[in-house]
Amino acid sequence: MNAVEYCLLHGLKLAGPEHPAILCAQESLSYGALAARVSQFAAGLREAGVRPNDRVGMLMLDTPDLIALHLGAVAAGAIAVAMSSRATAAELAQILAIVRPAAVVVDAEFAGVAAGAVAASSPNSRLIWRDRELGAWKAIPATTLAPARRQLGDPAFWVMTSGTTGGPKAVEHRHSNVGICAQYYERVLSCTRMDRLFATSRFHFAYAIGNMFAALRIGASNILLERWATAPSVAETVERFKPTVMLSVPAVYHRLLDAGLAPTPAFRALRHYVSAGERLPPQIWSAWEAAGGHPILDGLGCSELVYMVIGNTPQRRRPGSSGLAMPGVELRIVDEAGTILAEPGKTGRLEVRMPSVCAGYRTADDKPSDPPHQPEERFRPDGWFATGDEYLQDPDGFYHHRGRTGDMLRVSGIWISPAEIEDVLAGIRSISETAAVLGESEIGLAEIVLYIVPAPGADGSAAVAAAREQLSRALPPYKQPRRFEIAHDLPRTATGKVQRNKLREQLRRDPH
């Protein structure tokens, strides 16, 4: 089996070579044209020295070339690794130390940061420029796409994530993991080849990668947004390409509401709206349906599972909940000892068993011959996977998210380490100590809250001002706290560890 055969070639048979496969402002490709380009890019990678199980890194805008290259790497038997275009030079160097790619394909605007990171962490990687080499590969005589034969358990693609430890790691997915890619789309959303699917998340997220494989499997059209989503860019894309299903995150829906776009004819014409990445606040759920006439179907997925795990459906939905178990998914809630909590209403740790559970994690310490890591706190011997989320199930079967088991911060689907924020402020004389936790904005969106203990004799307002200035210089906007709280001290355990759970409880008692 090869995932490209299972998805793209199956979709080609269903839809026909002239049916649109990718719709994008820069360029659109039919199924026939996409299959030809994937074949050309697979040949180009082989000519560049890429061999089966080599990694191919991609630091690119979300264009048809990125999709074709991702599929081309998989078709060639290599491992596709899409990387965030927002990664700093230091972050990219950490990623490359894990991936150790045979080749890194970059768009021109990322060339500088890519060249520095490759030199620092992966000097044996070949840098390939999209505007030069990929242009030449498109001139390779197109042949019938014949993906390399792979075993079900062979790696197909990696998803980069910061995970629950704060350090970056790669989540390894096998060719077999695409086997259930279409179930949610066909059985819950009733999608067919006539649908146009629009995922607003960038392609390096599992959310968008899973949507791509699903769209291809059913012969549907996949709409791409070249850059990070804004209200104007999403609106322009909806107007131009007329999607039937939109898959996004709560923060984007909030921006669209603020821009007054939900009730416009273009948005009302869509059939389904889906949300994942973080819990959808009931306020946004209700406001969207009231304004546009369509509900947002909130759900849960994660990098280790790729596809929707829990979701609301058009027939059964409940505001504030993540929904019900999706087709092909088994769920259970357990306590700290691993005992199943069968009684509704009890909060515990969510565990999942489904065919798309990843093979494990890769880190910079791994040797190429090492199998992926399966930490016992996440991977159970009987196939269950611990998501790291706290959940309860109500008497009607709906699952409700109650937070993370650990202390990582997740905003708009992106994991952020508290230490990364706190370390930036080390050395500021007016600040004694800090602690970053996850809270909620006035409308219920996840936001980072930073507790600051001023140094003895220092003014609290001055400490906050100094923190804001330093963070604005050192961190990208999505990692910066949105709210600051002054504290006299921080709650700690007997061993001196900050009790972040108590800070989160304080926020729930006094949210604003």
C-alpha positions in Angstrom: 0.0 0.0 0.0 1.0 3.6 -0.5 -1.1 6.4 1.0 -0.9 8.3 -2.4 -2.5 5.3 -4.2 -5.1 5.0 -1.5 -6.1 8.6 -1.6 -5.1 10.5 -4.8 -5.4 7.6 -7.3 -8.7 6.5 -5.8 -10.0 10.0 -6.0 -8.8 10.3 -9.6 -10.9 7.2 -10.5 -14.0 8.6 -8.8 -13.8 12.1 -10.0 -12.1 11.8 -13.4 -9.0 13.7 -14.6 -10.8 17.0 -15.3 -12.4 17.4 -11.9 -10.8 20.1 -9.8 -8.6 18.7 -7.1 -7.0 21.9 -5.7 -8.4 25.4 -5.9 -6.1 28.2 -5.0 -5.8 31.9 -5.8 -2.3 31.3 -7.2 -3.1 28.2 -9.3 -5.7 25.4 -9.5 -5.1 21.8 -10.5 -7.4 19.1 -11.8 -7.0 15.5 -10.6 -5.2 14.6 -13.7 -2.9 17.6 -13.5 -2.2 16.9 -9.8 -1.4 13.3 -10.4 1.0 14.4 -13.2 2.8 16.9 -10.9 3.1 14.4 -8.1 4.7 12.0 -10.6 7.1 14.8 -11.7 8.0 15.8 -8.2 8.6 12.2 -7.1 11.0 11.8 -10.0 12.7 15.1 -9.2 13.2 14.0 -5.6 14.7 10.7 -6.7 17.1 12.6 -9.1 18.0 14.8 -6.1 19.2 11.7 -4.2 16.1 11.2 -2.0 15.7 7.5 -1.1 12.9 5.5 0.6 12.6 6.5 4.3 14.6 9.7 3.8 12.8 12.8 5.1 11.8 15.7 2.9 11.3 18.9 4.7 9.0 21.6 3.3 9.1 25.3 4.4 6.6 26.7 1.9 3.5 28.7 1.4 0.3 26.7 1.1 0.1 26.3 -2.7 -0.6 23.4 -5.1 3.2 22.8 -5.2 3.3 22.1 -1.5 0.5 19.6 -1.8 2.1 17.9 -4.8 5.5 17.9 -3.1 4.1 16.3 0.1 2.4 13.6 -2.0 5.4 13.3 -4.2 7.6 12.5 -1.3 5.2 9.9 0.0 4.8 8.5 -3.5 8.6 8.1 -3.8 8.7 6.1 -0.5 10.2 9.0 1.5 8.7 10.7 4.6 7.0 14.1 4.1 7.5 16.7 6.8 5.8 20.1 6.4 7.2 22.8 8.7 5.7 26.0 10.1 6.5 29.2 8.1 6.4 31.1 11.4 9.3 29.1 12.9 12.1 31.3 14.1 15.7 30.5 13.1 16.2 28.8 16.5 13.0 26.9 16.3 13.7 25.7 12.8 17.2 24.6 13.8 15.6 22.5 16.6 13.1 21.0 14.1 15.9 20.2 11.6 17.9 18.5 14.3 15.0 16.0 14.7 14.0 15.6 11.0 17.6 15.5 9.6 16.1 15.7 6.1 17.8 14.6 2.9 16.3 17.7 1.3 14.6 20.9 2.4 12.4 22.6 -0.2 11.8 26.3 0.6 10.0 29.3 -0.9 12.2 32.3 -1.6 10.9 34.3 1.3 12.1 31.7 3.8 15.5 31.1 2.2 17.5 33.1 4.7 16.1 31.5 7.9 16.3 28.0 6.2 19.9 28.4 5.1 21.0 29.4 8.5 19.1 26.6 10.3 20.4 23.9 7.8 23.9 25.1 8.3 23.5 25.0 12.1 21.6 21.7 12.6 21.5 19.6 9.4 24.5 20.5 7.1 24.1 17.4 5.0 20.6 18.4 3.9 20.2 19.6 0.4 18.4 23.0 0.1 16.1 23.0 -2.9 14.5 26.3 -4.1 10.9 26.1 -5.2 11.2 28.8 -7.8 14.2 27.0 -9.4 14.3 23.3 -9.0 10.6 22.7 -8.7 10.1 24.7 -11.9 12.6 22.4 -13.6 10.9 19.3 -12.3 7.6 20.5 -13.9 9.4 20.1 -17.2 10.1 16.4 -16.6 8.0 14.4 -19.1 4.9 13.3 -17.1 4.4 9.6 -16.7 1.6 7.6 -15.1 1.9 8.0 -11.4 3.1 4.8 -9.9 3.7 5.2 -6.1 6.4 3.1 -4.5 5.1 0.0 -2.9 5.2 0.3 0.9 4.2 -1.8 3.9 1.2 -0.7 5.9 3.5 0.0 8.9 6.1 2.0 6.9 6.3 5.8 7.8 4.6 8.1 5.3 4.6 11.6 7.0 5.6 13.3 10.2 3.7 16.1 11.9 5.9 18.5 14.0 4.5 19.4 17.4 5.8 20.9 20.6 3.8 18.2 22.5 3.2 18.2 26.2 6.9 18.5 27.2 7.5 21.9 25.5 10.3 20.6 23.3 9.6 20.0 19.6 9.2 16.4 18.4 7.9 14.6 15.3 4.8 12.5 15.3 5.3 9.6 12.9 2.3 8.4 10.9 2.3 5.3 8.8 0.8 4.7 5.4 -2.0 2.7 7.0 -3.0 5.8 9.1 -4.9 7.2 6.1 -7.3 4.2 6.0 -10.0 6.0 7.9 -9.4 9.5 6.5 -12.8 9.7 4.8 -15.1 8.2 7.4 -15.9 11.5 9.2 -16.5 13.3 5.9 -18.7 10.7 4.4 -20.6 9.4 7.4 -21.0 12.6 9.4 -20.8 15.4 6.8 -22.2 13.4 3.9 -19.5 14.6 1.6 -19.1 13.5 -2.0 -16.9 14.3 -4.9 -19.1 17.4 -5.6 -18.0 19.0 -2.3 -15.4 21.7 -2.0 -13.6 21.5 1.3 -11.9 24.6 2.8 -9.5 24.1 5.8 -8.2 27.5 7.0 -5.4 26.0 9.0 -1.9 26.0 7.6 -0.8 22.7 6.0 1.8 21.8 8.6 -1.1 21.2 11.0 -2.5 17.6 11.2 -6.0 19.3 10.8 -5.2 20.4 7.3 -3.1 17.3 6.3 -6.0 15.0 7.3 -8.4 17.2 5.3 -6.2 16.9 2.3 -6.1 13.1 2.4 -9.8 12.9 3.0 -10.7 15.2 0.1 -8.6 13.2 -2.3 -10.0 9.9 -1.1 -13.6 11.0 -1.9 -12.7 12.8 -5.1 -13.7 16.2 -3.7 -12.0 19.6 -4.3 -9.6 21.0 -1.7 -9.4 24.8 -1.3 -6.1 26.3 -0.2 -5.4 29.6 1.6 -1.8 30.5 0.7 -1.0 32.4 3.9 -2.2 32.5 7.5 -6.0 33.1 7.8 -7.4 36.6 8.3 -11.0 37.6 8.1 -10.5 39.4 4.7 -8.5 36.5 3.2 -11.1 33.9 4.3 -14.0 36.0 3.0 -12.2 36.5 -0.3 -11.6 32.8 -0.6 -15.2 31.9 0.2 -16.5 34.4 -2.3 -14.2 33.2 -5.0 -14.3 29.4 -4.7 -17.7 28.8 -3.0 -16.8 26.0 -0.6 -19.5 23.7 0.7 -17.7 22.8 4.0 -15.4 25.0 6.0 -13.0 23.6 8.7 -11.5 26.2 11.0 -10.7 27.1 14.6 -12.6 29.2 17.1 -10.4 32.2 16.8 -11.0 32.5 13.1 -14.8 32.1 13.5 -14.6 34.9 16.2 -12.8 37.2 13.7 -15.4 36.4 11.0 -18.2 37.3 13.4 -16.5 40.6 14.4 -16.2 41.4 10.7 -20.0 40.8 10.2 -19.4 38.0 7.6 -21.5 35.2 9.0 -24.8 36.5 7.7 -23.5 37.3 4.2 -24.9 35.3 1.2 -21.5 33.7 0.5 -21.2 32.3 4.1 -24.8 31.3 4.3 -24.4 29.3 1.2 -22.0 26.8 2.9 -23.5 23.5 4.0 -21.4 22.8 7.1 -19.0 24.5 9.4 -16.5 22.5 11.5 -14.3 23.7 14.4 -11.4 22.0 16.1 -8.0 22.9 17.6 -9.5 24.1 20.9 -12.8 24.1 22.6 -15.4 26.3 20.8 -16.9 28.7 23.3 -20.7 28.5 23.5 -20.9 32.3 22.9 -19.3 31.9 19.4 -21.4 28.8 18.7 -24.7 30.6 19.5 -23.7 33.9 17.8 -22.6 32.2 14.6 -25.8 30.1 14.2 -28.0 33.1 15.0 -26.2 35.3 12.5 -25.7 32.8 9.7 -28.3 30.1 10.1 -25.8 27.3 10.3 -24.3 25.6 13.4 -20.6 25.2 13.9 -19.9 21.5 14.5 -17.3 21.5 17.3 -14.9 18.5 17.7 -11.6 17.2 18.9 -8.6 15.9 17.0 -4.9 15.9 17.7 -1.6 15.5 15.9 -1.2 11.9 17.1 -4.6 10.8 15.6 -4.9 13.2 12.6 -8.7 12.8 12.2 -11.7 13.8 14.2 -12.0 11.8 17.4 -15.1 13.4 19.0 -17.5 15.6 17.1 -21.0 17.2 17.1 -23.1 16.1 14.1 -25.8 17.9 12.1 -28.3 15.6 13.7 -26.9 15.6 17.3 -25.1 18.6 18.7 -24.8 20.3 22.1 -23.3 23.8 22.6 -20.2 23.7 24.8 -19.5 20.0 24.2 -17.0 18.3 21.9 -19.8 16.0 20.7 -19.9 12.2 20.4 -17.5 9.4 19.5 -16.8 9.5 15.7 -17.1 6.5 13.3 -14.3 4.1 13.9 -13.3 5.6 17.3 -13.5 4.0 20.7 -13.3 6.3 23.8 -12.9 5.8 27.5 -12.4 8.0 30.5 -10.0 6.8 33.2 -8.8 8.1 36.6 -5.1 8.5 37.5 -4.8 4.8 38.3 -6.2 3.8 34.9 -9.6 2.7 36.2 -12.4 3.2 33.7 -14.9 5.8 34.9 -18.1 4.4 33.4 -20.5 6.6 35.4 -21.5 9.8 33.5 -20.5 13.1 35.0 -17.1 12.0 36.4 -14.0 13.9 35.1 -11.0 11.9 34.1 -8.4 11.4 31.4 -9.5 10.7 27.9 -8.1 7.7 26.1 -8.7 6.8 22.4 -8.4 3.7 20.3 -8.7 4.1 16.6 -6.9 2.9 13.4 -5.0 6.2 12.9 -3.0 6.3 16.2 0.5 7.4 15.3 3.5 5.0 15.4 5.2 7.2 18.1 7.5 10.2 18.5 10.9 11.1 17.0 13.4 13.4 18.8 16.8 14.8 18.1 18.4 12.0 20.2 17.1 9.2 18.0 19.2 7.2 15.6 17.8 6.6 12.2 17.5 2.9 13.0 15.6 3.5 16.2 11.9 2.8 16.3 9.7 5.7 17.2 9.2 6.3 21.0 5.9 5.2 22.6 6.0 6.7 26.1 4.0 4.5 28.4 2.0 7.4 29.8 0.6 8.0 26.4 0.6 4.6 24.6 -1.1 1.7 26.3 -0.2 -2.0 25.4 -3.7 -2.7 24.3 -3.8 0.0 21.7 -5.3 2.8 23.7 -3.8 6.3 23.4 -3.9 8.9 26.2 -4.7 12.3 24.7 -3.6 14.3 27.7 -7.1 15.9 27.9 -9.5 15.9 30.8 -13.1 15.0 29.9 -16.4 14.1 31.3 -19.3 12.4 29.5 -22.9 13.6 30.3 -25.9 11.3 30.6 -26.7 11.8 26.9 -23.3 10.6 25.7 -21.8 14.0 24.9 -18.2 14.6 25.9 -17.2 17.8 27.6 -13.6 19.1 27.6 -12.3 20.1 31.1 -8.7 21.1 30.3 -5.3 19.5 29.8 -3.8 17.0 32.1 -0.5 18.8 31.9 0.5 22.5 31.9 1.1 23.2 28.2 -0.8 26.1 26.8 -2.9 25.6 23.6 -4.1 28.7 21.8 -5.7 28.5 18.3 -4.5 24.9 18.1 -0.8 25.7 18.8 1.0 24.3 21.8 3.2 26.8 23.7 5.5 26.0 26.6 5.0 28.2 29.7 8.8 28.1 30.3 9.4 29.7 26.9 7.4 32.7 28.1 8.8 32.8 31.6 12.4 32.4 30.5 12.2 35.6 28.4 11.6 37.6 31.5 14.5 36.3 33.5 16.8 39.1 34.6 14.3 41.9 34.7 15.0 43.6 38.1 11.4 44.7 38.7 10.1 41.1 38.4 10.7 38.4 41.0 9.0 35.5 39.3 6.3 34.6 36.8 3.9 31.8 35.8 2.0 31.4 32.6 -1.3 29.5 32.5 -4.2 29.2 30.2 -7.4 31.2 30.8 -10.3 32.4 28.8 -11.2 35.7 27.3 -14.5 37.4 28.0 -16.1 35.5 25.1 -14.6 32.2 26.1 -11.6 31.9 23.8 -8.4 30.5 25.1 -5.8 33.1 26.1 -2.5 33.1 27.9 -2.5 34.7 31.3 0.8 35.7 32.9 1.0 36.0 36.7 3.8 38.4 37.8 5.3 38.7 41.3 7.0 42.1 41.5 10.5 42.3 43.1 10.5 43.7 46.6 9.9 47.4 46.5 9.0 47.3 42.8 5.8 48.8 41.4 3.4 46.2 40.0 2.4 48.4 37.0 6.0 49.0 36.2 6.8 45.3 36.3 3.9 44.5 34.0 5.1 47.3 31.6 8.6 45.8 31.6 7.2 42.4 30.9 5.1 43.5 28.0 8.0 45.3 26.4 10.4 42.4 26.7 7.9 39.8 25.5 7.0 41.9 22.5 10.6 42.0 21.4 11.4 38.3 22.1 8.3 36.4 21.1 6.0 36.2 18.1 2.5 37.6 18.8 0.8 34.2 19.1 3.1 33.3 22.0 2.5 36.6 24.0 0.2 36.7 27.0 -3.0 38.6 26.4 -3.6 39.3 30.1 -1.4 40.1 33.1 -2.1 39.5 36.8 -0.1 40.9 39.7 0.4 38.4 42.5 2.1 38.6 45.9 3.5 35.1 45.5 2.9 31.9 43.6 1.4 28.7 45.1 3.9 26.0 45.4 4.2 22.3 46.3 6.3 21.0 49.2 9.1 20.5 46.8 8.9 24.0 45.5 7.1 23.5 42.2 4.6 26.1 41.1 1.0 24.8 41.4 -0.4 26.0 38.1 -3.6 24.1 38.7 -4.3 26.5 41.6 -3.7 29.5 39.4 -6.1 28.0 36.9 -8.7 27.4 39.6 -8.2 31.1 40.7 -9.0 32.2 37.1 -12.2 30.1 37.0 -13.3 31.7 40.3 -12.4 35.2 39.2 -12.3 35.1 35.4 -11.9 38.8 34.8 
